Amino acid sequence: MQPPPEVRTSRSLELVDRLGITRYTILLTVVAVAASIAICLTAYALIGFDPLVEPISIILPILCPLLIVPPMTVRATRAALQLRAQQTLIVEQNLALERILTEKDRILTLVGHDLRGQLNLVMGFAQLISRHAEDIPPERLADYANEIHQAGKKTNDVLTDLLNWGRARAGQLPSGTRFEPFNEILTEVVANLKQEIERKEIGLELPELKLEDDVDQVIVASALRNVLGNAVKFSHRGGRIVIEAGRTSQDFHFSIHDFGMGISPDQLTRLRGGHLVSSTEGTSREAGSGLGLAICRDVIEAQGGALEIESVLGQGTTVSVTLPFTD
């Protein structure tokens, strides 16, 4: 019983891989010529024909395979190689699709958990106010309202980051529509993180150089928010964070250096490779989605910039961002 065609094709391609198309074609031609001669000689013997009488009867069994087998073999082999390349590409695409779907499921889980936490905070304070509004002092009501506002802002920031991330991955991230001086964006981001910074008693050193150049507010704010937020999250109480900034004629850059937990070599390798990493609790058990730096990297690179990470476990982390000026 003969093996199925796909098995025979696979074995033939293995031989092609070892010999190459030219040698494989020569081998098949030699085999075909030998088979043709053997068949003709057998036929001549059966009918009692002497091939020496007619030399053409010897030449034809040799000439026919030489004219027919090489071109047919080359075409068939190339077609088979192309088919295998297409099959390999399909397998690779299927594996990539599986990775994307797995990543999507993980992202939905992480983001859903993060958003649910913020919404639970909003609903909790809203319920407290609705039930006990008459008994709550005005100053306490103002605190509750501020907590609700901060939770709503964080939720909006997460959704904005996700929207920009999706656009960046699809190659559809639009050019900036809102430009502000870098220093103003930095001041706003620091103000939004003021409570966390003060709660941990972190010393924050701002850039000496005042960058008044207008930059893309959405992209820069997202990068500062995520990178500085991580620096605060992983800094120890009483720690220090240093922010530096500079510019050239083509681009501007900033770096944020903390002296906190640092990143393990394995996670650092994954981050540098653009992979998602598991969320790590902060020094005060702060939670997070683990998506911040991945989002930053994709969005920044989509704008022609770069994000670099240097870290030593137990000593701290430095994240540097470079972005070109947008005309």
N, C-alpha and C positions, 0 to 999 in steps of 0.2 A: 504493500500500500504506500502510495507516494505521500510525502508530507504536504500540508496545505500550501497554497501559493505564497502567503505572507511569510511562512517559515523559510521556503526556498529563497525568496527575495532577501530576507534578512541574512541568510548564509552567504548569498552572493555579494551583498554589500560589505559583509565582514571581510570577504576575500578582496574586494576592491579597496577597502581601507588598508589592507596589508600590502597589496601590490601596486596600487594606483591604477587609473583608468587605462593607461597605455599598456602596461604589462598584463593587465587583466584581459584586454582585447587581444593581445598577441597569444596569450594562453588559450583563449576560446577559439581563436582562428586555427591554431595548431591542432587542437582537439577536433575541430570541425573538419579540417583537411584530412586528418588521419581516419576519422570516421567515414568520410566520403570515399576515400580510397578503399577502405576495407569493404564497404558496402558494394562498390562497383566491382571490385575483384571477385567478391562472392557471387555477384550476379553474373559476371563473365564466366565464371567457372561452372555455374549451373546451366548456362546455355551453350557451353563449349566454345566460347569466343576467345580468340587469342588477341589480347590488347596490343601486342607488338606489331601486329599487322597494320593497325590504324593508330598511330601515335596520339591522335586527337583524343582517343578513348582514355588515355592516361592523363593528358593535360586537363581535360574538362573536370574530372573529380578534384583536381587541385585548384584550378582557376575559379570555379564557381564559389567555393567557400571564401576564397580570398577577396572576391568582389562583393559578396553579400554580407558575410559575418561582421567584418570590422565596423562599417557604418551603422549597422543595426545594433551592434553591441554598444557602441559609443552612445547612440541616441537613447537606448533603453537604460543604460547605466546612469546617464545624466538625469533622465526622468526619475529614476528610482532615487537618486541622491537628492534631487529637488523635493521629491515627496517626503523623504525622511527629514529633510530640513524643515519642511512645513509642519510635519508631525511633531518634531522637536519644539518648534516655535509654539505650537498649540499647547503642548504640555507645559512649557514655561509660562505662557499666558494664563493657563488654568491655575498654576501654582501662585502666580502673582495675584490673580483674582481672589483666590482663597485667602491670601495674606491680607488683601484689602478688606475683604468681608470680615475677617477676624478682627482686624484693626478697627473697622467701623463699629462692630459690636462692642469692643472694649471702650471706644470713645463714647458711645451712647451711654454705656453703664457709668463711666466716670463722670461725664457731664451731668447725667441725670441725678447722680448722687450729690454733686456739687450744687446744682440748681435747687434740688429739693431742700437742702439745708438752708439756703437763703430764703426760700419761700416759707419754710416752717417758721423761720425767725419773724418774717413779716406777718404771717397769720397769727403767731403767738402774741406779738405786741398789739396787733389790731384787735384781737379778741379781748385782751386785757383792758385796752382803752374802752372798747364798746361796753364792757360789763361794769367797769369801775371808774368811768370818766369823772363822775361827780366827786369821788373820793381821792383822786390823784392830784397832787399839787401841780401848779402850772409848770414849775421848773422840771418836774419829773416827766410831765407830758412832753415837754420840749426834748428831753433826752430820748424818750421813746420814739418820737417823730424822727429824730436824727438817726436812730438805729434802723428804722424802717427805710429812711432815705438811703443810708449807706448800703443796706442789703439790696435795695432796688438797683442802686448804681453798680454794685458788684455783679448782679445778674445781667444787667445791660452790657457791662464790660465783657463778660464771658461770651454772651451771644454775639457781640461785635467781633471778638477775636475769632470765634468759630466761623462766622460769615466770611471774614477776610482770609482765614485759613483755607476754607473750601474754594474760594475764588483763586487763591494763590496756587493751589494744587491743580486747578483746572486751567491755569494760565489765563485767567480772566480778571485778575486784580486790576482795578482801574487806577489811573494816575490820581495823585492827590487832588482833592477839591477844596481842602481847607489847610491853609498854611499859617503857622505861628512861629515866633522866635523860640529856639530851643530852650532858652532859660525859662520862658513862661510855661512851657509844657512841663519842664522838670519841677518847677515850683508847684504846679497843680498836682502832679503825681505825688510829690512829697507830702503835700497837705492832706491828700486822701489817705496816706499811710501814717499820718501823724499819730493816731491812737495806738497802733501797733508798735511804732517806734518808741513812743513814750512809755508804753506798758513794759517794754523790755529794757528801758533806760539805755537805749543804743545811742552812741555818739555818731552823728552823721556829718561827714566832711564833704562839703559841696565844691564844685570846680572853682578854681580861682579865675580861670578865663571865662568871661561872659560872652557866650555865643548869641549874637543877636540875629543871626541868619534865619530866614524863614525856612521851615522844614515841614514835611508832611505830618500834620498833627496826629492823624489816626495811627499811622505806622509807628511813629516815634513814641507816642503815648503808650501804645500797646507794648512796645519793647521795654520801655522804662518801667511800666507797671509790673510786668511779669518778672523782669530781672531784679529790680529793686525789691519787689514783693518776696521773691525767693531769698534774697540776701537777708531781709529782715526775719523771715521764717526760720532760716537755719543759723542765725546769729545767737550767741549766748547772751543771757542777761548781762547788761553792762558792757556789751561788746562795742565794736566800732565798724563802720562802713565808710569806705572812701569812694567818692564819685569823681572821675576825671573826664575832661572833655577837650577836644581840639578840632582843628580844621586844616584842610589844604585848599588849594584852588578848585579841586574837583569834588571833594567829599568832606564830610565831617565824621567824627567818631567820638564815642564815649565808652568808658569802662566802669564797672561797679565791682569793687573788691570788698569781700567780707572776710572775717577771721573766725568763721564759725565751724560747722560740722565737716564741711568738705564733701566730696563725692568719691565713692569707691571707684577703683580702676575699671571694674566691669561696667558700672553704670556710665562712667565717663566715656568709655569706648562706644557704648550704644548711643549716647547723646551726640557724640561727634559724628557718628554714622547716620544721624537723622532718624533714629528709631525711637519709639515710645518706651518710656521706662516706668516702672512701678512707682507710685507715689510714696514718698517718704515723709514720716511725721517730722515736724519742726522741733526745735529745742524745747518749746512749750507745748508739745503734742498738737501743734496746728496740723489740720488736715489739708488736703489739696487733691487736684485731679492728676497731677503729673504731666499735664499737657503744655504748660506754659512755655518752656524752652523749645519744644517741638514746633509749636505754633509760631513763635518768634523767628526761628530759623527759616521756615518755609516762606513766611511773609517777607522777611528781610531779603532773602535770596531772590525772591520774585521781583524785587525792586532793584536788583543789581548790587545788593550789599552783601555783607558777610557777618557771621556771628561766630566767635571763637570762645572756647571754654578752657580754662586752666584751673586745676584743682588738686589739692593734696588732702587726703582724708585726715580729718582731725585738725587741719590747719586753716582751711578756708578755700574760697573760690573766687576767681576773677572771670567775669564775662565781658568781652569786648565786642562792640557793635560798630560797624562802618557802613555808612549809607551815602550814596552820591547825592549831590544837590540836584533838585528837580527844577528844570527850566520853567 
